């Protein structure tokens, strides 16, 4: 008994004296794709969505901003964090605050862009591993309830959430400290001149978001886009500096910055590196899909439509149109 007591005591002392961060109790990996509007995040989100090991949701924070649009940014950021934490844990009861009574999957913002919501077990439309068909999904999977969505979430090894409505890392610290989460942050940035050009083509669709970003200040219409871009650039710099120049220990190994232009020029190489960061592997089917989506000839239009385009040309288009 004495030897057992000494051994246990030694282990406890080692634990107390050594730097220790508890490992997540779940084997899931949780990925936050963090970006800003018109930065190529919809495409990169689809790179995750189409992977057979990923449960993906696009912009769940849209619901928070829509519901709490008159509140201050600090209140909204806290609500956003709580929403993300619950969804990462596959708990969709938090969505009841932001959705109508008896919600269906079609109440989720752009739900049909999630392969996981268009395939088994969330919807019997197609097999678990198949590349999704957004048009067919919209037609056949819209009426299923959130209980099936929650059950589907629990069957995947990776939960990926794409957001453009987070302006600093500090509000995410409770997620990084949560022992049940294995959180990785991918920070996608794009040349602000390209972002500005793309935003100008979508002015009406961004009006509400602009108002919230500018804290409901009375800004002359001619200055709104400029001041919003100032806030976006400021937030990107702040996030990067916090994660790289002076990171807290809880961010170690959990942050990766990605440039949209690099993904456009070398999609397979860059996406391989992103997958490696989060513990995914590039399948031959996905590699073929990525090549097809980044080497097209069509000049597609649409705020969130993912079509086959020449990615390099798209990333440089602002140079001749701005």
Secondary structure by P-SEA (a helix, b strand, c coil): caaaaaaaaaaaaaaaaccccccccccbbbbbbccccccaaaaaaaaaaaccccccccccaaaaaaaaccccaaaaaaaaaaaaaaaaaccccccccccccccccccccccccccccccccccccccccccccaaaaaaccccccaaaaaaaaaaccbbbbbbccccccccccccccccccbbbbbbbbccaaaaaaaaaaccccaaaaaaaaaccccccccaaaaaaaaaaaaaaaaaaaaacccccccccccbbbbbaaaaaacaaaaaaaaaaaacccccaaaaaaaaaaacccccccccccccccaaaaaaacccccc
